[in-house]
Amino acid sequence: MTNASNNTSTVAYFNAHTEGLGYLDNLVHVTPKPGQDFEAFWSASFCILEGNPQKPEKLFVSLTVPSDKALDELLPFVADINSETTKVFVGLRLA
């Protein structure tokens, strides 16, 4: 038996959270090409280091930069982040 007043449902989402140390690379502004339907955003690659510090395992993730506050911290270093000769070691909280 259903009741219209009982049909309200709460939507729950899966969301992974992690904190890590690693290398940030390839900070780019992604813009839509003609005919694509999405808003421009900033993207980066992050190499998370896990395990023994003497020989850590590497986990590579692509991420979007979600906030202007984060961009304010990153954009002054965009040349270093995108440099092939400079390694940018950071701590990140991902969600």
VMD Tcl script that builds the backbone (N, CA, C; Angstrom):
set m [mol new atoms 285]
animate dup $m
set s [atomselect $m all]
$s set {name element resname resid chain x y z} {
  {N N MET 1 A 0.847 -1.164 0.000}
  {CA C MET 1 A 0.000 0.000 0.000}
  {C C MET 1 A 0.893 1.228 0.000}
  {N N THR 2 A 0.565 2.158 -0.843}
  {CA C THR 2 A 1.339 3.392 -0.902}
  {C C THR 2 A 0.474 4.553 -0.495}
  {N N ASN 3 A 1.118 5.532 0.003}
  {CA C ASN 3 A 0.432 6.734 0.410}
  {C C ASN 3 A 1.218 7.899 -0.188}
  {N N ALA 4 A 0.559 8.803 -0.849}
  {CA C ALA 4 A 1.226 9.914 -1.523}
  {C C ALA 4 A 2.103 10.705 -0.562}
  {N N SER 5 A 1.703 10.825 0.667}
  {CA C SER 5 A 2.513 11.589 1.619}
  {C C SER 5 A 3.753 10.817 2.047}
  {N N ASN 6 A 3.777 9.501 1.838}
  {CA C ASN 6 A 4.932 8.687 2.202}
  {C C ASN 6 A 5.876 8.458 1.022}
  {N N ASN 7 A 5.585 9.025 -0.140}
  {CA C ASN 7 A 6.397 8.801 -1.324}
  {C C ASN 7 A 7.586 9.739 -1.445}
  {N N THR 8 A 7.782 10.614 -0.477}
  {CA C THR 8 A 8.961 11.467 -0.533}
  {C C THR 8 A 10.175 10.610 -0.214}
  {N N SER 9 A 11.186 10.714 -1.051}
  {CA C SER 9 A 12.376 9.898 -0.819}
  {C C SER 9 A 13.595 10.795 -0.700}
  {N N THR 10 A 14.499 10.363 0.100}
  {CA C THR 10 A 15.756 11.067 0.262}
  {C C THR 10 A 16.781 10.416 -0.649}
  {N N VAL 11 A 17.460 11.233 -1.416}
  {CA C VAL 11 A 18.475 10.714 -2.314}
  {C C VAL 11 A 19.812 10.735 -1.588}
  {N N ALA 12 A 20.487 9.605 -1.580}
  {CA C ALA 12 A 21.809 9.506 -0.969}
  {C C ALA 12 A 22.828 9.264 -2.072}
  {N N TYR 13 A 24.031 9.778 -1.886}
  {CA C TYR 13 A 25.076 9.653 -2.883}
  {C C TYR 13 A 26.291 8.966 -2.276}
  {N N PHE 14 A 26.987 8.210 -3.104}
  {CA C PHE 14 A 28.282 7.677 -2.717}
  {C C PHE 14 A 29.306 8.776 -2.913}
  {N N ASN 15 A 30.225 8.917 -1.990}
  {CA C ASN 15 A 31.232 9.957 -2.117}
  {C C ASN 15 A 32.509 9.474 -1.448}
  {N N ALA 16 A 33.576 9.367 -2.210}
  {CA C ALA 16 A 34.862 8.953 -1.675}
  {C C ALA 16 A 35.596 10.172 -1.123}
  {N N HIS 17 A 36.201 10.012 0.031}
  {CA C HIS 17 A 36.996 11.076 0.642}
  {C C HIS 17 A 38.374 10.503 0.942}
  {N N THR 18 A 39.395 11.265 0.643}
  {CA C THR 18 A 40.746 10.843 0.984}
  {C C THR 18 A 41.643 12.058 1.135}
  {N N GLU 19 A 42.672 11.890 1.909}
  {CA C GLU 19 A 43.721 12.886 2.024}
  {C C GLU 19 A 44.999 12.224 1.574}
  {N N GLY 20 A 45.840 12.971 0.889}
  {CA C GLY 20 A 47.060 12.359 0.424}
  {C C GLY 20 A 48.155 13.358 0.138}
  {N N LEU 21 A 49.348 12.812 -0.012}
  {CA C LEU 21 A 50.511 13.579 -0.417}
  {C C LEU 21 A 50.964 13.048 -1.757}
  {N N GLY 22 A 51.411 13.938 -2.615}
  {CA C GLY 22 A 51.880 13.486 -3.911}
  {C C GLY 22 A 52.235 14.654 -4.806}
  {N N TYR 23 A 52.266 14.360 -6.089}
  {CA C TYR 23 A 52.708 15.336 -7.076}
  {C C TYR 23 A 51.540 15.829 -7.925}
  {N N LEU 24 A 51.452 17.139 -8.054}
  {CA C LEU 24 A 50.413 17.770 -8.860}
  {C C LEU 24 A 51.008 18.117 -10.217}
  {N N ASP 25 A 50.238 17.853 -11.272}
  {CA C ASP 25 A 50.739 18.039 -12.624}
  {C C ASP 25 A 49.586 18.430 -13.540}
  {N N ASN 26 A 49.936 19.049 -14.655}
  {CA C ASN 26 A 49.008 19.259 -15.766}
  {C C ASN 26 A 47.746 20.031 -15.372}
  {N N LEU 27 A 47.926 21.207 -14.820}
  {CA C LEU 27 A 46.790 22.076 -14.488}
  {C C LEU 27 A 46.374 22.812 -15.755}
  {N N VAL 28 A 45.180 22.500 -16.244}
  {CA C VAL 28 A 44.716 23.073 -17.513}
  {C C VAL 28 A 43.275 23.568 -17.379}
  {N N HIS 29 A 42.962 24.579 -18.185}
  {CA C HIS 29 A 41.597 25.092 -18.267}
  {C C HIS 29 A 40.918 24.398 -19.442}
  {N N VAL 30 A 39.889 23.635 -19.154}
  {CA C VAL 30 A 39.167 22.875 -20.176}
  {C C VAL 30 A 37.968 23.688 -20.617}
  {N N THR 31 A 37.906 23.993 -21.907}
  {CA C THR 31 A 36.788 24.768 -22.441}
  {C C THR 31 A 36.048 23.945 -23.487}
  {N N PRO 32 A 34.743 24.123 -23.579}
  {CA C PRO 32 A 33.980 23.345 -24.562}
  {C C PRO 32 A 34.292 23.791 -25.989}
  {N N LYS 33 A 34.311 22.822 -26.872}
  {CA C LYS 33 A 34.443 23.116 -28.297}
  {C C LYS 33 A 33.048 23.407 -28.834}
  {N N PRO 34 A 32.949 24.025 -30.002}
  {CA C PRO 34 A 31.623 24.286 -30.568}
  {C C PRO 34 A 30.791 23.001 -30.635}
  {N N GLY 35 A 29.575 23.092 -30.138}
  {CA C GLY 35 A 28.671 21.948 -30.141}
  {C C GLY 35 A 28.697 21.134 -28.856}
  {N N GLN 36 A 29.702 21.354 -27.994}
  {CA C GLN 36 A 29.746 20.647 -26.713}
  {C C GLN 36 A 28.969 21.442 -25.678}
  {N N ASP 37 A 28.277 20.725 -24.817}
  {CA C ASP 37 A 27.388 21.373 -23.858}
  {C C ASP 37 A 27.880 21.136 -22.425}
  {N N PHE 38 A 28.918 21.871 -22.022}
  {CA C PHE 38 A 29.351 21.858 -20.630}
  {C C PHE 38 A 30.046 23.186 -20.332}
  {N N GLU 39 A 30.120 23.489 -19.051}
  {CA C GLU 39 A 30.780 24.723 -18.632}
  {C C GLU 39 A 32.282 24.484 -18.515}
  {N N ALA 40 A 33.057 25.489 -18.817}
  {CA C ALA 40 A 34.515 25.395 -18.696}
  {C C ALA 40 A 34.898 25.094 -17.245}
  {N N PHE 41 A 36.011 24.382 -17.072}
  {CA C PHE 41 A 36.475 24.044 -15.735}
  {C C PHE 41 A 37.991 23.854 -15.750}
  {N N TRP 42 A 38.588 23.827 -14.565}
  {CA C TRP 42 A 40.015 23.565 -14.412}
  {C C TRP 42 A 40.217 22.112 -14.034}
  {N N SER 43 A 41.201 21.486 -14.629}
  {CA C SER 43 A 41.498 20.080 -14.396}
  {C C SER 43 A 42.977 19.935 -14.048}
  {N N ALA 44 A 43.309 18.892 -13.292}
  {CA C ALA 44 A 44.710 18.608 -12.959}
  {C C ALA 44 A 44.877 17.098 -12.788}
  {N N SER 45 A 46.114 16.673 -12.799}
  {CA C SER 45 A 46.467 15.285 -12.512}
  {C C SER 45 A 47.180 15.269 -11.170}
  {N N PHE 46 A 46.925 14.221 -10.394}
  {CA C PHE 46 A 47.528 14.104 -9.070}
  {C C PHE 46 A 48.048 12.691 -8.905}
  {N N CYS 47 A 49.307 12.555 -8.542}
  {CA C CYS 47 A 49.931 11.265 -8.281}
  {C C CYS 47 A 50.010 11.105 -6.768}
  {N N ILE 48 A 49.115 10.298 -6.206}
  {CA C ILE 48 A 49.077 10.061 -4.766}
  {C C ILE 48 A 50.119 9.006 -4.426}
  {N N LEU 49 A 50.907 9.261 -3.391}
  {CA C LEU 49 A 51.897 8.293 -2.927}
  {C C LEU 49 A 51.319 7.515 -1.755}
  {N N GLU 50 A 51.461 6.181 -1.800}
  {CA C GLU 50 A 50.909 5.321 -0.756}
  {C C GLU 50 A 51.963 4.326 -0.295}
  {N N GLY 51 A 51.871 3.933 0.966}
  {CA C GLY 51 A 52.721 2.859 1.455}
  {C C GLY 51 A 54.058 3.334 2.009}
  {N N ASN 52 A 55.052 2.473 1.891}
  {CA C ASN 52 A 56.386 2.712 2.416}
  {C C ASN 52 A 57.014 3.935 1.743}
  {N N PRO 53 A 57.437 4.930 2.526}
  {CA C PRO 53 A 58.032 6.129 1.933}
  {C C PRO 53 A 59.312 5.848 1.136}
  {N N GLN 54 A 60.001 4.751 1.448}
  {CA C GLN 54 A 61.215 4.411 0.713}
  {C C GLN 54 A 60.911 3.926 -0.703}
  {N N LYS 55 A 59.742 3.321 -0.883}
  {CA C LYS 55 A 59.333 2.842 -2.196}
  {C C LYS 55 A 57.796 2.895 -2.280}
  {N N PRO 56 A 57.252 4.101 -2.387}
  {CA C PRO 56 A 55.793 4.229 -2.361}
  {C C PRO 56 A 55.140 3.717 -3.642}
  {N N GLU 57 A 53.919 3.251 -3.483}
  {CA C GLU 57 A 53.092 2.931 -4.642}
  {C C GLU 57 A 52.469 4.230 -5.124}
  {N N LYS 58 A 52.194 4.294 -6.415}
  {CA C LYS 58 A 51.636 5.505 -6.996}
  {C C LYS 58 A 50.233 5.237 -7.510}
  {N N LEU 59 A 49.326 6.134 -7.180}
  {CA C LEU 59 A 47.957 6.075 -7.665}
  {C C LEU 59 A 47.693 7.386 -8.397}
  {N N PHE 60 A 47.382 7.307 -9.682}
  {CA C PHE 60 A 47.164 8.497 -10.496}
  {C C PHE 60 A 45.675 8.775 -10.610}
  {N N VAL 61 A 45.298 10.023 -10.346}
  {CA C VAL 61 A 43.897 10.425 -10.468}
  {C C VAL 61 A 43.822 11.736 -11.247}
  {N N SER 62 A 42.759 11.871 -12.006}
  {CA C SER 62 A 42.435 13.138 -12.658}
  {C C SER 62 A 41.378 13.807 -11.800}
  {N N LEU 63 A 41.484 15.096 -11.663}
  {CA C LEU 63 A 40.517 15.784 -10.821}
  {C C LEU 63 A 40.142 17.131 -11.408}
  {N N THR 64 A 38.994 17.613 -10.988}
  {CA C THR 64 A 38.595 18.976 -11.335}
  {C C THR 64 A 38.844 19.841 -10.109}
  {N N VAL 65 A 39.194 21.091 -10.351}
  {CA C VAL 65 A 39.423 22.038 -9.262}
  {C C VAL 65 A 38.087 22.726 -9.018}
  {N N PRO 66 A 37.445 22.452 -7.874}
  {CA C PRO 66 A 36.048 22.846 -7.698}
  {C C PRO 66 A 35.791 24.269 -7.238}
  {N N SER 67 A 36.806 24.945 -6.720}
  {CA C SER 67 A 36.486 26.241 -6.107}
  {C C SER 67 A 37.484 27.318 -6.507}
  {N N ASP 68 A 37.010 28.544 -6.456}
  {CA C ASP 68 A 37.874 29.691 -6.730}
  {C C ASP 68 A 38.976 29.802 -5.682}
  {N N LYS 69 A 38.674 29.399 -4.448}
  {CA C LYS 69 A 39.672 29.458 -3.380}
  {C C LYS 69 A 40.850 28.539 -3.709}
  {N N ALA 70 A 40.564 27.336 -4.177}
  {CA C ALA 70 A 41.628 26.412 -4.572}
  {C C ALA 70 A 42.400 26.965 -5.764}
  {N N LEU 71 A 41.692 27.537 -6.723}
  {CA C LEU 71 A 42.361 28.130 -7.888}
  {C C LEU 71 A 43.270 29.284 -7.487}
  {N N ASP 72 A 42.832 30.086 -6.528}
  {CA C ASP 72 A 43.662 31.195 -6.050}
  {C C ASP 72 A 44.996 30.690 -5.502}
  {N N GLU 73 A 44.993 29.503 -4.904}
  {CA C GLU 73 A 46.219 28.909 -4.373}
  {C C GLU 73 A 47.086 28.316 -5.481}
  {N N LEU 74 A 46.458 27.764 -6.513}
  {CA C LEU 74 A 47.190 27.038 -7.554}
  {C C LEU 74 A 47.697 27.901 -8.702}
  {N N LEU 75 A 46.903 28.861 -9.140}
  {CA C LEU 75 A 47.249 29.613 -10.351}
  {C C LEU 75 A 48.592 30.352 -10.291}
  {N N PRO 76 A 49.023 30.870 -9.132}
  {CA C PRO 76 A 50.351 31.500 -9.117}
  {C C PRO 76 A 51.487 30.517 -9.452}
  {N N PHE 77 A 51.222 29.216 -9.335}
  {CA C PHE 77 A 52.248 28.198 -9.562}
  {C C PHE 77 A 51.997 27.377 -10.822}
  {N N VAL 78 A 51.100 27.844 -11.699}
  {CA C VAL 78 A 50.718 27.056 -12.867}
  {C C VAL 78 A 51.925 26.726 -13.747}
  {N N ALA 79 A 52.870 27.632 -13.889}
  {CA C ALA 79 A 54.056 27.351 -14.714}
  {C C ALA 79 A 54.884 26.216 -14.103}
  {N N ASP 80 A 55.034 26.232 -12.779}
  {CA C ASP 80 A 55.771 25.155 -12.108}
  {C C ASP 80 A 55.006 23.835 -12.171}
  {N N ILE 81 A 53.695 23.895 -11.956}
  {CA C ILE 81 A 52.872 22.681 -11.998}
  {C C ILE 81 A 52.949 22.025 -13.365}
  {N N ASN 82 A 52.975 22.827 -14.418}
  {CA C ASN 82 A 52.987 22.291 -15.778}
  {C C ASN 82 A 54.394 22.081 -16.337}
  {N N SER 83 A 55.415 22.419 -15.582}
  {CA C SER 83 A 56.791 22.268 -16.034}
  {C C SER 83 A 57.200 20.793 -16.051}
  {N N GLU 84 A 57.932 20.402 -17.071}
  {CA C GLU 84 A 58.433 19.020 -17.141}
  {C C GLU 84 A 59.645 18.824 -16.234}
  {N N THR 85 A 60.288 19.901 -15.812}
  {CA C THR 85 A 61.499 19.783 -15.001}
  {C C THR 85 A 61.266 20.070 -13.518}
  {N N THR 86 A 60.111 20.621 -13.152}
  {CA C THR 86 A 59.818 20.947 -11.759}
  {C C THR 86 A 58.754 19.986 -11.233}
  {N N LYS 87 A 58.998 19.447 -10.034}
  {CA C LYS 87 A 58.004 18.586 -9.388}
  {C C LYS 87 A 57.350 19.384 -8.264}
  {N N VAL 88 A 56.034 19.405 -8.267}
  {CA C VAL 88 A 55.282 20.155 -7.261}
  {C C VAL 88 A 54.643 19.142 -6.298}
  {N N PHE 89 A 55.164 19.081 -5.078}
  {CA C PHE 89 A 54.706 18.145 -4.059}
  {C C PHE 89 A 53.674 18.845 -3.188}
  {N N VAL 90 A 52.486 18.261 -3.055}
  {CA C VAL 90 A 51.401 18.911 -2.333}
  {C C VAL 90 A 50.659 17.901 -1.452}
  {N N GLY 91 A 49.940 18.438 -0.507}
  {CA C GLY 91 A 48.975 17.673 0.255}
  {C C GLY 91 A 47.591 18.086 -0.176}
  {N N LEU 92 A 46.734 17.115 -0.466}
  {CA C LEU 92 A 45.377 17.409 -0.936}
  {C C LEU 92 A 44.345 16.641 -0.145}
  {N N ARG 93 A 43.186 17.228 -0.027}
  {CA C ARG 93 A 42.015 16.537 0.497}
  {C C ARG 93 A 41.043 16.429 -0.657}
  {N N LEU 94 A 40.737 15.217 -1.065}
  {CA C LEU 94 A 39.859 14.974 -2.203}
  {C C LEU 94 A 38.510 14.468 -1.730}
  {N N ALA 95 A 37.461 14.947 -2.363}
  {CA C ALA 95 A 36.121 14.449 -2.069}
  {C C ALA 95 A 35.297 14.496 -3.318}
}
mol reanalyze $m
mol bondsrecalc $m
mol representation Tube
mol addrep $m
